């Protein structure tokens, strides 16, 4: 897979995966177009425009101040602002299921940001680490956290 270096090797300018300003050689040395280089200064190889990874650059799950955001490969986005329940689904692959009153997010364990999500979920008051371990070892759907009912 092509290495998407995130900065220019000459000036250090940011070159995210969706940048149209990056050029690379066959060794994946990465530079800004603004330098107008005739060849790679490292290997003297031809420099060409680097392809972009627009969707891949944005895919992932993020814990925000307002809740949770899931950016999918197809460009669609899911949000959950009122978490009511956390389940783990293990059917040969593991999924986090975040359930709200009106919608849910299903997040594969390998999604970028899922490790940070798990750390956040494990800090929820009353999160069942025992149920989480059971979910990792067994098959099925496991409730690991439920929001306590509101007191009247």
ZASEDO-640529 format. One record per residue: residue in one letter; x, y, z of N, C-alpha, C in turn. Coordinates in Angstrom, 3 decimals, padded with zeros to 6 digits, m for minus. Atoms other than C-alpha are relative to their C-alpha. Layout:
<recs>
A,X,Y,Z,X,Y,Z,X,Y,Z .
...
</recs>
This chain:
<recs>
X,000.850,m001.175,000.000,000.000,000.000,000.000,000.893,001.234,000.000 .
X,m000.732,m001.256,000.092,001.194,003.503,m000.797,000.049,000.694,001.351 .
X,m000.137,m000.751,m001.248,002.591,005.318,002.231,m000.398,001.445,m000.254 .
X,000.478,m001.377,000.155,000.789,008.642,002.616,000.687,000.867,001.046 .
X,m000.740,m000.849,m000.935,003.423,010.819,004.279,m000.752,001.317,000.163 .
X,000.878,m001.121,m000.326,001.757,013.735,005.990,000.622,001.381,m000.106 .
X,m000.620,m001.318,000.128,004.285,016.502,005.346,001.067,m000.007,m001.088 .
X,m001.020,m000.193,001.032,006.665,017.890,002.741,001.382,m000.233,000.612 .
X,m001.339,000.293,m000.503,010.212,016.604,003.162,000.946,001.194,m000.140 .
X,m000.862,m001.171,000.195,011.626,019.964,002.053,m000.334,001.125,000.975 .
X,000.381,m001.151,m000.834,009.612,022.554,004.038,m000.852,m000.370,001.209 .
X,000.794,000.428,m001.142,007.511,020.498,006.481,m001.476,000.354,m000.078 .
X,001.413,m000.370,000.141,004.177,021.805,005.153,m000.891,m001.240,000.084 .
X,000.958,001.099,m000.139,001.156,019.631,005.966,m000.518,m000.434,m001.366 .
X,000.537,000.592,001.230,000.090,017.292,003.162,m000.897,m001.172,000.389 .
X,000.902,001.084,m000.399,m002.942,015.335,004.402,m000.332,m000.910,m001.178 .
X,000.281,001.015,001.017,m004.136,012.276,002.504,m000.904,000.496,m001.123 .
X,000.881,m000.517,001.048,m006.701,014.347,000.571,000.595,001.214,m000.725 .
X,m000.638,m001.165,000.615,m004.197,017.042,m000.516,000.278,m000.230,m001.483 .
X,m000.334,000.022,001.425,m003.857,017.816,m004.225,001.359,000.636,m000.253 .
X,m001.270,m000.713,000.120,m000.560,019.613,m003.553,001.217,m000.896,000.147 .
X,m001.122,000.908,m000.243,001.605,016.520,m002.942,000.482,m000.647,m001.285 .
X,m000.633,000.776,001.071,004.045,014.986,m005.415,000.913,m001.028,000.662 .
X,m000.833,001.074,m000.548,005.954,011.729,m004.870,000.853,m000.617,m001.091 .
X,m000.813,000.794,000.927,008.700,009.631,m006.443,m000.342,m001.475,000.239 .
X,000.309,001.426,m000.143,008.721,005.834,m006.744,000.405,m000.551,001.366 .
X,m000.353,000.401,m001.364,010.287,005.625,m003.265,m000.915,000.668,001.028 .
X,001.018,m000.668,m000.809,007.354,007.684,m001.905,000.538,001.205,000.767 .
X,m000.455,m001.277,m000.546,009.498,010.710,m001.037,m001.099,001.006,m000.349 .
X,001.180,m000.852,000.157,006.884,013.446,m000.627,000.384,001.474,000.124 .
X,m000.306,m001.428,000.031,007.080,017.147,m001.514,m001.230,000.794,m000.409 .
X,001.041,m000.931,000.465,004.848,020.176,m002.111,000.222,000.292,m001.479 .
X,m000.106,m000.435,001.389,004.093,021.123,m005.703,000.673,001.365,m000.109 .
X,m000.492,m001.374,000.048,005.110,024.684,m004.805,001.517,000.097,m000.201 .
X,m001.454,m000.033,000.169,008.821,023.747,m004.894,000.404,m000.137,m001.471 .
X,m000.254,000.159,001.441,008.553,023.029,m008.666,001.299,m000.751,m000.270 .
X,m001.190,000.832,000.146,011.178,020.307,m008.447,m000.052,m000.765,m001.322 .
X,m000.072,000.748,001.257,012.326,018.731,m011.716,000.113,m001.499,000.262 .
X,m000.171,001.404,m000.371,013.202,015.455,m009.943,000.081,m000.074,001.521 .
X,m000.104,000.201,m001.448,013.286,013.977,m006.466,001.410,000.361,000.448 .
X,m001.339,m000.366,m000.459,016.180,015.605,m004.591,000.721,m001.136,000.736 .
X,m000.620,001.124,m000.708,016.783,012.320,m002.717,000.563,m001.052,m000.950 .
X,m000.399,001.123,000.866,016.955,009.769,m005.551,000.088,000.371,m001.478 .
X,000.023,m000.503,001.372,016.686,011.882,m008.714,m001.090,m000.649,m000.857 .
X,001.103,000.637,000.713,013.560,009.900,m009.640,m001.065,001.002,m000.425 .
X,001.102,m000.836,000.506,010.530,011.280,m011.468,m000.989,000.295,001.123 .
X,001.034,m000.394,m000.953,008.021,013.195,m009.344,m001.334,000.081,m000.726 .
X,001.345,m000.025,000.569,004.309,012.706,m010.051,m000.983,000.395,001.094 .
X,001.022,m000.367,m000.985,001.102,013.919,m008.388,m000.384,m001.238,000.796 .
X,000.392,001.109,m000.867,000.284,011.721,m005.405,m001.513,m000.172,m000.059 .
X,001.458,000.209,m000.052,m003.177,010.103,m005.539,m000.532,000.361,001.382 .
X,000.611,m000.382,m001.272,m005.594,011.142,m002.817,m000.765,m001.166,000.603 .
X,000.841,000.950,m000.737,m007.453,009.139,m000.192,m001.030,000.814,000.766 .
X,000.985,m000.874,m000.635,m010.366,011.409,000.490,m000.835,m000.763,001.006 .
X,000.866,000.738,m000.926,m012.657,008.793,002.020,000.797,m000.575,001.158 .
X,m000.787,000.620,m001.058,m009.934,006.991,003.955,000.490,001.018,001.013 .
X,m000.503,m001.021,m000.918,m008.689,010.237,005.441,m001.055,000.386,001.023 .
X,001.080,m000.456,m000.875,m012.082,010.848,007.031,m000.717,m001.125,000.729 .
X,000.695,001.129,m000.601,m013.157,007.354,008.076,000.398,m000.143,001.459 .
X,m000.314,000.279,m001.391,m013.427,006.694,011.784,m001.095,000.418,000.945 .
X,000.934,m000.373,m001.058,m015.245,007.125,015.054,000.715,000.982,000.917 .
X,m000.547,m001.036,m000.862,m014.743,010.148,017.285,m000.960,000.232,001.164 .
X,000.776,m000.405,m001.167,m015.912,010.877,020.817,000.087,001.518,000.057 .
X,000.030,m001.463,m000.036,m017.009,014.521,020.879,m000.605,000.465,001.322 .
X,000.630,m000.564,m001.200,m018.241,016.851,023.615,m001.497,m000.270,000.007 .
X,001.448,000.203,000.115,m021.789,016.235,022.315,m000.414,m001.460,m000.129 .
X,000.372,001.397,000.180,m021.624,012.472,021.786,001.023,m000.751,m000.832 .
X,m000.830,000.882,000.810,m020.265,010.193,019.080,m000.273,000.269,m001.473 .
X,000.135,m000.166,001.447,m019.597,010.600,015.351,000.683,m001.178,m000.676 .
X,m000.560,001.079,000.802,m018.994,007.818,012.838,000.029,000.463,m001.444 .
X,m000.169,m000.356,001.406,m017.605,008.722,009.414,000.346,m001.271,m000.763 .
X,m000.122,001.271,000.711,m018.032,005.811,007.006,000.768,000.154,m001.317 .
X,m000.771,000.022,001.239,m016.004,004.815,003.927,m000.789,000.599,m001.160 .
X,000.813,m000.510,001.108,m018.916,005.702,001.631,m000.267,001.503,000.103 .
X,000.190,m001.432,m000.175,m018.823,009.280,002.952,m001.180,000.371,000.878 .
X,001.134,m000.305,m000.873,m021.973,008.984,005.052,000.480,000.157,001.439 .
X,m000.379,m000.316,m001.375,m021.958,010.075,008.656,m001.139,m000.343,000.947 .
X,000.986,000.272,m001.031,m023.745,008.910,011.784,000.366,000.736,001.272 .
X,m000.218,m000.698,m001.264,m024.181,010.782,015.040,m000.913,m000.588,001.065 .
X,000.808,000.416,m001.137,m025.416,009.800,018.468,000.314,000.960,001.138 .
X,m000.222,m000.991,m001.053,m025.920,012.437,021.162,m000.565,m000.414,001.349 .
X,000.637,000.400,m001.257,m027.947,010.605,023.806,000.200,m001.500,000.192 .
X,m000.333,001.415,m000.176,m026.262,007.301,024.715,m000.838,m000.609,001.119 .
X,000.832,000.696,m000.981,m028.620,004.900,026.490,000.554,m001.381,000.354 .
X,m000.463,001.362,m000.236,m026.903,001.523,026.113,001.208,m000.288,m000.887 .
X,m001.164,000.452,000.762,m023.611,m000.060,024.981,m000.037,m001.518,m000.049 .
X,m000.047,001.446,000.182,m023.549,m003.563,023.542,001.234,m000.356,m000.818 .
X,m001.067,000.558,000.818,m020.777,m005.683,022.105,m000.596,m001.182,m000.746 .
X,000.449,001.111,000.836,m021.659,m007.987,019.212,001.240,m000.724,m000.493 .
X,m001.127,000.805,000.453,m019.217,m010.816,018.546,m000.545,m001.140,m000.842 .
X,000.387,001.045,000.956,m019.964,m012.878,015.452,001.174,m000.222,m000.938 .
X,m001.289,000.143,000.674,m016.409,m013.755,014.377,000.691,001.350,m000.166 .
X,m000.515,m001.359,m000.054,m015.931,m009.992,014.093,m000.692,000.688,001.164 .
X,000.537,m000.690,m001.169,m016.469,m007.631,017.011,m000.504,001.380,m000.408 .
X,000.609,m001.299,000.270,m018.763,m004.590,016.835,m000.410,000.655,001.307 .
X,000.556,m000.792,m001.094,m019.533,m001.832,019.324,m001.352,000.497,m000.486 .
X,001.325,m000.508,000.356,m023.246,m000.987,019.285,m000.367,001.049,001.034 .
X,000.370,m001.115,m000.855,m024.055,002.422,020.726,m001.457,000.307,m000.279 .
X,001.445,m000.100,000.187,m027.793,002.739,021.273,m000.520,001.265,000.674 .
X,000.674,m001.187,m000.506,m029.755,005.953,021.691,m001.496,m000.190,m000.077 .
X,001.456,000.135,000.026,m033.473,006.638,021.963,m000.570,m000.042,m001.419 .
X,000.534,m000.077,001.366,m033.890,007.271,018.222,000.868,m000.669,m001.056 .
X,m000.877,000.628,000.982,m030.872,005.735,016.499,001.126,m000.729,000.713 .
X,m001.135,000.759,m000.518,m027.840,003.507,016.959,001.170,000.142,m000.960 .
X,m001.198,000.071,000.831,m024.277,003.345,015.690,000.604,m001.388,000.180 .
X,m000.662,001.295,m000.035,m022.683,000.006,014.796,001.411,000.236,m000.539 .
X,m001.373,m000.371,000.307,m018.902,000.353,014.812,000.882,m001.240,000.044 .
X,m000.921,001.139,m000.019,m016.538,m002.450,013.740,001.223,000.309,000.869 .
X,m001.118,m000.187,m000.912,m013.702,m002.963,016.205,001.231,000.571,m000.705 .
X,m001.177,m000.473,000.725,m011.089,m002.219,013.517,m000.104,001.411,m000.547 .
X,000.196,m001.367,000.492,m012.489,001.244,012.717,001.014,000.943,000.641 .
X,m000.882,m000.990,m000.616,m009.981,004.075,013.194,m000.729,000.753,001.116 .
X,000.592,m000.667,m001.153,m010.661,005.608,016.599,m000.710,m000.943,000.961 .
X,000.730,000.946,m000.854,m012.256,002.445,018.036,000.731,m000.274,001.313 .
X,m000.742,000.212,m001.248,m009.462,001.984,020.592,m000.288,001.123,000.993 .
X,000.304,m001.147,m000.852,m010.068,005.491,021.939,m001.455,m000.059,000.480 .
X,001.400,000.169,m000.382,m013.813,004.812,021.918,m000.118,m000.989,001.159 .
X,000.061,001.008,m001.047,m013.310,001.674,024.025,000.492,000.561,001.333 .
X,m000.507,m000.602,m001.238,m011.213,003.577,026.576,m001.063,000.910,000.602 .
X,001.064,m000.893,m000.476,m014.003,006.174,026.805,m001.163,m000.803,000.592 .
X,001.138,000.794,m000.467,m016.742,003.546,027.169,000.306,m000.685,001.327 .
X,m000.363,000.694,m001.227,m014.853,001.675,029.880,000.003,000.928,001.212 .
X,000.030,m000.973,m001.095,m014.855,004.867,031.955,m001.419,000.412,000.385 .
X,001.381,m000.330,m000.350,m018.661,005.139,031.933,m000.337,m000.629,001.350 .
X,000.355,000.565,m001.310,m020.008,004.690,035.491,m000.900,m001.229,m000.169 .
X,000.794,001.221,000.075,m021.268,001.135,035.816,000.316,m000.868,m001.207 .
X,m000.374,000.846,001.135,m019.582,m000.212,032.649,000.440,m001.355,000.538 .
X,m000.305,001.349,m000.468,m019.376,m004.006,033.104,001.208,m000.563,m000.753 .
X,m001.211,000.556,000.602,m015.821,m005.094,032.416,m000.129,m001.518,m000.143 .
X,000.223,001.438,000.060,m016.911,m008.673,033.131,m000.774,m000.367,m001.270 .
X,000.784,000.267,001.221,m019.538,m008.569,030.340,000.848,000.260,m001.243 .
X,m000.881,m000.288,001.134,m016.953,m007.004,028.022,000.930,m001.186,m000.249 .
X,m000.887,001.159,000.151,m014.544,m009.881,028.675,m000.763,m001.205,m000.532 .
X,000.840,001.087,000.511,m017.363,m012.377,028.113,m000.263,000.181,m001.492 .
X,000.254,m000.285,001.415,m018.121,m010.665,024.787,001.230,m000.291,m000.857 .
X,m001.227,000.247,000.760,m014.481,m010.935,023.699,000.294,m001.493,m000.132 .
X,m000.278,001.440,m000.002,m014.363,m014.642,024.548,m001.089,m000.821,m000.676 .
X,001.120,000.791,000.519,m017.800,m015.737,023.320,m000.628,000.623,m001.225 .
X,000.758,m000.481,001.151,m020.213,m015.281,020.469,m001.345,000.518,000.491 .
X,001.305,m000.515,m000.349,m023.384,m013.232,020.640,000.026,001.494,000.264 .
X,000.188,m001.424,m000.285,m024.617,m009.860,021.821,m000.024,000.185,001.515 .
X,m000.189,m000.170,m001.433,m023.621,m008.591,025.275,m000.224,001.456,000.389 .
X,000.223,m001.344,m000.519,m024.942,m005.543,027.141,001.088,000.278,001.031 .
X,m001.099,m000.347,m000.903,m021.977,m003.867,028.844,m000.293,001.245,000.831 .
X,000.335,m001.212,m000.748,m023.569,m000.613,029.985,m001.405,000.439,m000.368 .
X,001.312,m000.612,000.213,m027.028,000.889,030.410,m000.067,001.251,000.858 .
X,000.185,m001.218,m000.780,m027.852,004.408,031.483,m001.007,m000.281,001.110 .
X,000.963,000.213,m001.089,m029.477,004.302,034.904,m001.263,000.817,m000.253 .
X,001.244,m000.764,000.194,m033.143,005.366,034.886,000.051,001.313,000.798 .
X,000.053,m001.279,m000.686,m033.787,008.974,035.841,m000.859,m000.112,001.249 .
X,000.757,000.018,m001.262,m034.944,009.441,039.441,m001.081,001.057,m000.037 .
X,001.130,m000.932,000.011,m038.356,011.093,039.859,000.054,000.948,001.173 .
</recs>
